[in-house]
Amino acid sequence: MSTPRITALVTGGNNGIGLAVCQLFSAQPNYHCIMGSRSLEKGQKALESIKSSNSSSAISLVQLDITSDDSIASAVEEVKAKHGHLDVLINNAGVCPVDFSRSVLRDCLDTNAISPALVTQAFAPLLLKSSNARIIYVSSALGSIQKRGDPDYMAYDADFKTYRISKAALNMLAACDAWEYKDKIKVFAFCPGYVITDLAGEREAKEKAGIAKTPDGSARGLLAIAEGKRDAENGLFLHDEKLGELYPW
Ligand SMILES: NC(=O)c1ccc[n+]([C@@H]2O[C@H](COP(=O)([O-])OP(=O)(O)OC[C@H]3O[C@@H](n4cnc5c(N)ncnc54)[C@H](OP(=O)(O)O)[C@@H]3O)[C@@H](O)[C@H]2O)c1
């Protein structure tokens, strides 16, 4: 009898870290990866790029704008109809505005904290049908309240107030969901590291600085969590790939 596939959904799967996750997960023999993309056109291109580098990738696409309740509801119906359940939910989609004003802060909180909360709430019935479900919130060390005051932290001198507030809220969401789904679903917050992507329009600066990593390392870290290698750290704020690599809230 063949092993049942693990079904994983990645929000913001069409670009950056999400795309690397879709590439890695869909190449695993026992996974089916669902790429969530708010633009079907961008998602289709990303899906084709994955298929062209590995034609046996187990991957599909779902339209998912995490700030739209209608889009979330349709994505849930589509995943339910095609798979009947969900094993891994990776709340990865995010933004990093550099300005600070009411509207910028409100939009950032909507994308980075409110929407992941509602995505999880909507997919919870499908996750609860899995015998071994995991939710991963892609957070950032910039959201650590303790690290904000640590002069030894490499981003101590950086501002990013809007983004920090939103990721601190996301961390609390992870802690609340770990409590809410205790014994039913494992829940993690995960920092993917300082990674070269389009986030905050910093790609060029990160490439020049030479200290940022490529997204494939972040994807390996997320696969380790999906595989259960970090289950002992359920409910905590993780980074990197190994057990014991934790950040303070
Ligand atoms: N890069 C880093 O150094 C770093 C460090 C720590 C944490 N992170 C976190 O990692 C996650 C991924 O970021 P990234 O670096 O890969 O950035 P990215 O390349 O800019 O990708 C962000 C993804 O989120 C999607 N997205 C944004 N708003 C969305 C919405 N309303 N609905 C659905 N999708 C939406 C984007 O879709 P579009 O293509 O349609 O815009 C894109 O696919 C974020 O949560 C970020 O905060 C990144």
The ligand as a Gaussian input file, in Angstrom:
#p B3LYP/6-31G(d) Opt

LIG

0 1
 N       13.281000      37.913000       3.223000
 C       13.630000      38.000000       4.489000
 O       14.788000      38.344000       4.823000
 C       12.633000      37.655000       5.565000
 C       13.079000      37.664000       6.901000
 C       12.172000      37.349000       7.908000
 C       10.866000      37.026000       7.582000
 N       10.456000      37.039000       6.281000
 C        9.044000      36.688000       5.999000
 O        9.000000      35.707000       4.991000
 C        7.726000      35.769000       4.331000
 C        7.946000      35.715000       2.830000
 O        8.631000      36.889000       2.444000
 P        9.667000      36.943000       1.233000
 O       10.953000      37.446000       1.777000
 O        9.638000      35.694000       0.464000
 O        9.037000      38.167000       0.411000
 P        8.508000      38.295000      -1.094000
 O        9.469000      37.691000      -2.047000
 O        8.148000      39.728000      -1.243000
 O        7.193000      37.388000      -1.088000
 C        6.055000      37.764000      -0.383000
 C        4.909000      36.893000      -0.866000
 O        3.739000      37.261000      -0.126000
 C        2.707000      37.471000      -1.057000
 N        1.657000      38.344000      -0.548000
 C        1.736000      39.601000      -0.068000
 N        0.515000      40.047000       0.257000
 C       -0.357000      39.048000      -0.028000
 C       -1.764000      38.887000       0.066000
 N       -2.561000      39.868000       0.504000
 N       -2.310000      37.702000      -0.284000
 C       -1.539000      36.693000      -0.730000
 N       -0.215000      36.791000      -0.905000
 C        0.361000      37.965000      -0.544000
 C        3.387000      38.050000      -2.293000
 O        2.530000      37.967000      -3.418000
 P        2.699000      38.970000      -4.692000
 O        3.793000      38.373000      -5.534000
 O        1.364000      38.930000      -5.329000
 O        3.065000      40.319000      -4.144000
 C        4.589000      37.117000      -2.357000
 O        4.229000      35.908000      -2.949000
 C        7.055000      37.052000       4.821000
 O        6.096000      36.731000       5.809000
 C        8.213000      37.822000       5.447000
 O        7.792000      38.714000       6.444000
 C       11.310000      37.337000       5.264000

